[in-house]
């Protein structure tokens, strides 16, 4: 056994002494790309010698810019951090038994520390030209830099990169292009790619992708109404204003008033109006504004709240008391939706006369009085022969229509005073025959009482009897005359009686 071990040891010693002395290639290689700010370790090792003597230097005898450590047959040069001073050709030399061997390594430095930055000149607006810049910070290369800008997968035209890298300094590289966003660009992507080559050793590539934030609108604005633009009183109206806009549009609800002014009534997409009434009918406006594009759109909707007519009003202008012959305007109004059909009628004794009106308004150029009135003085027109008054009675007057004859026949003793209506238009003449006693002689006197037929004008929903109105004043006159004759034996009308209307 001892003999075998001895033979193996001798063999190893033989091979070691017979292997030629040399320096291996420096690790990581004869050409190295080192990034500024990083750590670089160069390993130099020798063969055929247990403890060679190592030394490091640059070909220009510049400072090493690093530290050296030797361990047996290996020497290590560490650069931490790598700087511009490390861009040299380095020599590793080893000496053993009077022999000298060396290896060379070329250090090429670069700087490409971060991904590109995409910058847009202001907000992107649909249809408006914009500038996009691809910016690379703190770049250094002794070879070159290529920059590409893509929209989707298509390359965008860019200017040439013209930078001088002969000066050892870090630079910021910027390349820009212009384009006009279209609708196909909304939600699309843009990519900036930068490729740095270090003397054909290797390529460093970085990229940044960004979604295109294209501002647009408002556009395609529309309003929906629930349950609809026509609804009944006391329901709930919901108006929804929808639009396409980036950024989201500012919404303002307005209502058009009767004087054409606009009243602001809401700021949200949805306008809710509970318990709607007639005055909620009208034109509603949705105004949408994109504050980035500085564009505004308006949409309108006309809402009709419907229900039964209510709150009728009837007025006489200039006042309810007018003089005969004055111009008069009659107005009838009612709250209603849809608009109510208003009919104004004049009530007469035997029929209703529909007056010509427009929008509930009637203009009468010469209006007759609205109450029965007497003329200034009744006029006695004739006398008839005497008859016995002892059996005469005075009952409620009876009314007869017709034309009074010039000499009416003698009335019976028990007859009541009779009212005769003479023919006429708005102004009516009545004849009243009454029993009178003058100087003990019984006579029937026929008095002419001129009155104006009361013309009562009212909406179709109001009915007033004109006959009853005429009867009241005349009956009062007759009763008064009758009683005067019976009590005093004679009568005279000093002042005309005024009816209370």
C-alpha positions in Angstrom: 0.0 0.0 0.0 2.7 2.5 0.9 4.4 1.7 -2.3 1.3 2.6 -4.3 0.8 6.0 -2.6 4.4 6.8 -3.2 4.0 6.1 -6.9 0.8 8.2 -7.3 2.5 11.2 -5.5 5.5 10.9 -7.7 3.3 10.9 -10.8 1.4 14.0 -9.7 4.6 15.8 -9.1 5.8 14.8 -12.5 2.8 16.2 -14.2 2.9 19.5 -12.3 6.5 20.0 -13.1 6.0 19.1 -16.7 2.8 21.4 -17.3 3.8 24.7 -19.0 3.4 27.9 -17.0 0.6 30.2 -18.4 -2.2 32.7 -17.5 -5.7 31.7 -18.4 -8.2 34.0 -20.0 -9.6 36.6 -17.7 -13.1 35.8 -16.4 -15.7 36.9 -17.4 -14.1 37.4 -20.8 -11.7 39.3 -22.9 -14.3 42.0 -23.6 -16.7 43.1 -20.8 -19.6 45.5 -20.8 -19.9 47.1 -17.4 -22.7 49.4 -16.3 -21.9 52.5 -14.5 -22.7 52.2 -10.8 -22.6 48.4 -10.8 -19.9 46.0 -9.4 -17.4 44.3 -11.7 -15.1 41.4 -10.6 -12.3 40.3 -12.9 -10.6 36.9 -12.2 -7.0 36.2 -13.5 -5.5 32.7 -12.8 -2.3 30.9 -13.8 -1.3 27.3 -14.4 2.0 25.5 -14.0 2.9 27.5 -10.9 1.7 27.2 -7.3 2.2 30.8 -6.3 2.9 33.1 -9.2 3.4 36.9 -8.7 0.4 38.9 -10.2 0.1 42.5 -11.2 -2.7 44.6 -12.8 -2.4 47.8 -14.9 -4.0 49.7 -17.7 -2.4 50.0 -21.1 -2.3 53.8 -20.6 -0.9 53.4 -17.1 -4.1 55.1 -15.7 -5.3 54.4 -12.1 -6.9 51.0 -11.8 -10.1 52.3 -10.2 -10.4 49.1 -8.2 -8.8 46.8 -5.6 -6.6 43.7 -6.1 -6.5 40.5 -4.0 -4.2 37.4 -4.6 -5.1 33.9 -3.5 -2.5 31.2 -4.6 -2.7 30.9 -8.4 -5.5 33.5 -8.7 -5.7 37.2 -8.6 -9.0 39.3 -8.4 -9.6 42.9 -9.5 -12.8 44.4 -8.0 -14.4 47.6 -9.3 -17.2 48.8 -7.0 -18.8 50.9 -8.3 -17.9 51.0 -12.0 -17.2 54.6 -13.1 -16.1 56.4 -16.3 -12.5 55.8 -15.1 -12.9 52.1 -15.6 -13.3 52.3 -19.4 -9.8 50.9 -20.4 -8.0 47.8 -21.6 -6.6 46.0 -18.5 -3.5 43.7 -18.3 -3.2 40.9 -15.9 0.5 39.7 -15.6 1.8 36.7 -13.7 5.5 35.7 -13.1 6.8 32.3 -12.1 10.4 30.8 -12.3 11.6 33.7 -14.3 8.8 33.4 -16.8 6.2 36.2 -17.4 2.7 35.7 -18.8 -0.2 38.1 -19.3 -3.8 38.4 -20.5 -5.8 41.5 -21.7 -9.4 42.4 -21.0 -11.3 45.3 -22.6 -13.8 47.1 -20.3 -16.6 49.0 -22.1 -18.9 50.9 -19.8 -22.5 52.0 -20.4 -25.4 53.5 -18.5 -29.0 52.5 -19.1 -30.5 52.5 -15.6 -34.3 52.9 -16.1 -37.2 52.3 -18.5 -38.1 55.1 -20.9 -40.6 57.8 -19.9 -43.5 58.7 -22.1 -44.6 62.3 -22.0 -47.6 63.8 -23.7 -47.8 67.5 -24.4 -51.0 68.3 -22.5 -54.2 66.2 -22.5 -54.9 64.1 -25.6 -58.0 65.4 -27.2 -59.9 63.6 -29.9 -59.2 65.2 -33.3 -56.6 67.6 -31.9 -52.9 67.2 -32.8 -50.6 66.4 -29.9 -47.0 65.7 -29.3 -45.6 62.5 -27.6 -42.0 62.4 -26.3 -40.0 59.3 -25.4 -37.4 60.2 -22.8 -34.5 58.0 -21.6 -32.6 59.3 -18.5 -28.9 59.0 -17.6 -27.8 57.2 -20.8 -24.2 56.6 -21.8 -22.9 54.5 -24.6 -19.9 54.3 -26.7 -21.9 52.7 -29.4 -25.3 54.0 -29.9 -29.0 54.1 -28.8 -32.0 53.3 -30.9 -35.5 54.6 -29.9 -38.8 53.4 -31.3 -42.3 54.6 -30.6 -45.2 52.3 -31.4 -49.0 52.9 -31.5 -50.4 49.5 -31.1 -48.0 47.4 -33.2 -47.3 50.1 -35.8 -44.2 52.2 -35.7 -44.6 56.0 -35.5 -42.3 58.3 -37.4 -39.7 59.9 -35.2 -36.7 62.2 -35.7 -33.1 61.0 -35.8 -31.1 60.6 -32.7 -28.1 62.9 -32.8 -26.1 62.7 -29.6 -22.4 62.9 -29.1 -21.2 60.2 -26.7 -17.5 61.1 -27.0 -17.8 63.1 -23.8 -17.8 60.9 -20.7 -21.1 62.1 -19.2 -24.6 60.9 -18.6 -27.2 62.2 -20.9 -31.0 62.4 -21.1 -32.2 61.4 -24.6 -35.6 62.6 -25.9 -37.3 61.8 -29.2 -40.7 63.3 -30.0 -43.4 62.8 -32.6 -46.8 64.3 -33.3 -50.1 62.6 -34.1 -53.8 63.3 -34.1 -55.9 60.9 -32.0 -58.9 59.2 -33.7 -61.7 57.2 -32.2 -59.7 54.0 -32.9 -57.0 55.3 -30.5 -59.5 55.5 -27.5 -58.3 52.9 -25.1 -55.4 51.9 -27.3 -51.7 51.7 -26.2 -48.5 53.4 -27.0 -45.1 51.9 -26.4 -41.6 53.4 -26.3 -38.8 51.0 -26.9 -35.1 51.9 -26.4 -32.2 49.6 -27.5 -28.7 50.3 -26.3 -25.8 48.5 -28.0 -22.3 48.4 -26.3 -19.7 47.9 -29.1 -21.5 44.9 -30.5 -21.0 43.0 -27.2 -24.6 42.9 -26.2 -27.8 44.9 -26.5 -29.7 46.2 -23.6 -33.4 46.8 -24.2 -36.0 48.6 -22.1 -39.6 49.6 -22.9 -42.6 51.4 -21.4 -46.2 50.9 -22.4 -49.0 53.4 -21.7 -52.7 53.4 -22.3 -53.8 56.3 -24.5 -56.0 58.6 -22.4 -57.8 60.3 -25.2 -60.2 63.0 -23.9 -63.4 63.4 -25.9 -67.0 64.4 -25.7 -69.5 65.0 -24.5 -71.1 63.2 -27.4 -74.2 61.1 -28.1 -76.0 62.8 -25.3 -79.6 61.8 -24.8 -82.4 61.9 -22.2 -84.8 59.2 -21.1 -87.9 59.7 -19.1 -89.7 57.3 -16.7 -92.6 56.5 -16.8 -92.6 58.8 -19.8 -92.8 62.4 -20.9 -96.6 62.4 -20.3 -97.7 61.4 -16.8 -100.6 61.9 -14.4 -100.6 64.2 -11.4 -99.1 63.0 -8.1 -96.8 60.5 -9.9 -93.0 60.5 -9.8 -91.0 61.7 -12.8 -87.5 60.3 -13.4 -85.3 62.0 -16.0 -82.0 60.3 -16.9 -79.3 62.2 -18.9 -76.7 59.9 -20.5 -73.6 61.0 -22.4 -70.2 59.7 -23.6 -67.3 61.7 -22.3 -63.7 61.4 -21.0 -63.3 62.6 -18.4 -66.9 62.2 -17.1 -68.9 65.3 -18.0 -70.3 67.7 -15.5 -74.1 67.6 -15.6 -76.5 70.4 -14.9 -80.3 70.2 -15.1 -82.2 73.3 -16.0 -85.9 74.2 -16.5 -87.2 76.8 -18.9 -89.5 79.2 -17.2 -92.3 81.2 -18.7 -90.2 84.3 -19.2 -87.7 82.2 -21.2 -85.1 82.3 -18.4 -83.5 79.1 -17.2 -83.6 77.8 -13.6 -80.9 75.3 -12.3 -82.6 72.4 -10.6 -80.1 69.5 -10.4 -76.5 68.3 -10.9 -76.7 64.5 -11.2 -77.3 62.1 -14.0 -80.8 61.4 -12.7 -83.4 64.1 -11.9 -86.2 62.9 -9.7 -89.4 64.9 -9.2 -91.9 63.3 -6.8 -95.6 64.2 -6.6 -95.6 66.1 -9.9 -98.2 68.8 -10.5 -99.3 70.9 -13.5 -96.6 73.5 -12.9 -94.0 70.7 -13.3 -94.9 70.5 -17.0 -92.5 72.3 -19.3 -89.1 72.0 -21.0 -86.2 70.4 -19.1 -82.7 70.8 -20.3 -79.7 68.6 -19.6 -76.4 70.5 -20.0 -73.3 68.4 -20.1 -69.8 69.9 -20.1 -66.3 68.3 -20.6 -64.0 70.7 -18.8 -60.9 69.2 -20.5 -62.2 69.5 -24.1 -64.1 72.6 -23.2 -67.1 71.3 -25.1 -70.8 71.5 -24.0 -73.9 69.7 -25.3 -77.5 70.4 -24.5 -80.5 68.1 -24.8 -84.1 69.0 -24.0 -87.3 67.1 -23.2 -90.8 68.4 -22.9 -92.8 67.0 -20.0 -96.6 67.1 -19.8 -98.3 66.5 -16.4 -102.0 65.7 -17.1 -105.1 65.8 -14.9 -108.7 66.9 -14.6 -109.4 70.7 -14.8 -109.4 72.5 -11.5 -109.4 76.0 -9.9 -111.6 77.7 -12.5 -111.5 81.5 -12.4 -113.9 83.9 -14.1 -113.2 87.6 -14.3 -114.7 90.7 -15.8 -112.4 93.5 -16.9 -112.1 96.4 -16.2 -114.4 95.5 -13.2 -117.5 93.6 -12.4 -119.5 96.9 -12.3 -119.6 98.6 -15.6 -121.7 101.2 -17.3 -123.9 100.5 -20.2 -122.0 100.7 -23.5 -118.5 100.2 -22.0 -116.1 97.8 -23.5 -115.8 94.6 -21.4 -113.5 91.7 -21.5 -114.6 88.3 -20.0 -111.9 85.9 -19.0 -112.3 82.3 -18.0 -109.2 80.3 -16.9 -108.7 76.9 -15.4 -105.8 74.7 -14.5 -105.8 71.8 -16.8 -103.4 69.6 -18.8 -103.9 69.0 -21.6 -105.5 72.5 -22.1 -109.2 72.4 -21.3 -111.8 73.5 -24.0 -113.5 76.5 -22.5 -117.0 77.5 -23.7 -118.5 80.8 -22.5 -122.3 81.1 -22.8 -124.8 83.8 -22.1 -127.9 82.6 -20.3 -131.1 83.9 -21.8 -134.7 83.2 -21.0 -135.3 80.6 -23.6 -131.9 79.5 -24.8 -128.1 79.7 -24.2 -126.1 81.8 -26.6 -122.5 80.6 -27.1 -120.2 83.6 -27.3 -117.2 83.6 -29.6 -114.1 83.2 -27.5 -110.4 82.6 -27.9 -108.4 81.0 -25.2 -111.2 81.6 -22.8 -111.4 85.4 -23.6 -114.5 87.2 -24.9 -114.3 90.9 -25.9 -117.7 92.7 -25.9 -117.4 96.2 -27.5 -120.6 97.6 -25.9 -121.8 95.6 -22.9 -125.5 95.9 -21.5 -126.0 96.1 -17.7 -125.8 92.9 -15.8 -128.7 93.8 -13.5 -132.3 94.9 -14.0 -132.6 98.7 -13.5 -135.5 101.1 -13.9 -135.5 104.2 -16.1 -135.5 107.6 -14.4 -139.3 107.9 -14.2 -142.1 105.4 -15.0 -144.5 106.8 -17.6 -148.3 106.6 -17.5 -149.6 105.9 -21.0 -153.3 105.4 -20.8 -156.4 105.0 -18.5 -159.3 102.6 -18.8 -162.8 102.9 -17.6 -163.7 102.6 -14.0 -164.7 99.4 -12.3 -165.6 98.4 -8.8 -162.5 98.1 -6.6 -164.1 96.6 -3.6 -163.5 93.0 -4.8 -160.0 93.7 -6.3 -157.2 91.5 -5.0 -153.5 92.0 -5.1 -151.7 88.7 -5.5 -148.2 87.9 -6.7 -147.7 89.4 -10.2 -148.1 87.2 -13.2 -145.7 87.5 -16.1 -146.7 87.4 -19.7 -144.5 87.7 -22.8 -145.8 89.5 -25.8 -146.6 92.8 -27.4 -148.9 95.2 -25.4 -151.9 96.4 -27.4 -152.6 100.1 -27.6 -155.8 99.6 -25.7 -155.9 96.4 -23.7 -159.2 95.0 -22.7 -160.6 95.7 -19.2 -159.1 93.4 -16.6 -161.5 91.6 -14.3 -162.0 92.8 -10.8 -160.1 89.9 -9.2 -157.1 90.1 -11.5 -153.6 90.6 -10.3 -151.2 93.2 -11.7 -149.8 91.8 -15.0 -146.3 92.4 -16.5 -146.2 92.5 -20.3 -142.9 92.2 -22.1 -142.5 94.4 -25.1 -140.3 93.4 -28.0 -136.7 94.6 -28.0 -133.1 93.7 -28.1 -130.7 94.0 -25.1 -132.8 96.8 -23.7 -136.3 95.6 -22.9 -139.4 97.6 -22.3 -142.0 96.2 -19.9 -145.7 97.4 -19.3 -147.1 97.0 -15.9 -150.8 97.4 -15.2 -151.8 98.1 -11.7 -155.0 99.0 -9.9 -155.1 102.5 -8.5 -157.7 104.7 -6.7 -157.8 108.4 -7.6 -160.3 110.7 -5.9 -162.5 107.7 -5.0 -162.5 106.5 -8.5 -161.1 103.1 -9.3 -158.9 103.0 -12.3 -156.3 100.7 -13.9 -153.2 102.6 -14.9 -150.7 101.1 -17.2 -147.1 102.1 -16.5 -144.2 101.6 -18.8 -141.1 100.4 -16.9 -138.0 100.3 -19.0 -135.5 97.7 -17.8 -132.4 96.0 -19.2 -132.5 92.3 -19.6 -129.9 90.9 -17.3 -127.3 89.1 -19.5 -125.5 86.6 -17.3 -122.3 85.3 -18.9 -120.5 82.4 -17.4 -118.5 79.4 -18.3 -120.3 76.3 -19.4 -120.0 74.9 -15.9 -122.0 77.8 -14.4 -125.7 78.2 -14.9 -127.8 81.2 -13.9 -131.4 81.8 -14.6 -132.1 85.3 -16.1 -135.9 85.0 -15.6 -135.8 84.8 -11.9 -133.5 87.8 -11.7 -135.9 89.9 -13.7 -138.9 88.7 -11.7 -137.5 89.8 -8.4 -137.2 93.5 -9.0 -140.4 93.8 -11.0 -142.4 91.9 -8.4 -141.1 94.2 -5.7 -142.2 97.2 -7.7 -145.7 95.8 -8.2 -146.2 94.8 -4.5 -145.0 98.2 -3.5 -147.4 100.0 -5.8 -150.3 97.8 -4.8 -149.8 98.4 -1.2 -149.6 102.1 -1.6 -152.8 102.2 -3.6 -154.7 100.2 -1.0 -153.5 102.1 2.0 -153.5 105.7 0.8 -156.2 105.6 -1.8 -153.8 106.9 -4.4 -150.1 106.5 -5.3 -147.4 108.4 -7.0 -143.8 107.4 -7.8 -141.6 110.2 -6.7 -138.4 108.2 -7.0 -137.8 105.0 -9.0 -137.2 102.0 -7.0 -133.7 100.5 -7.3 -133.5 96.7 -7.2 -131.0 95.0 -4.9 -128.8 92.8 -7.0 
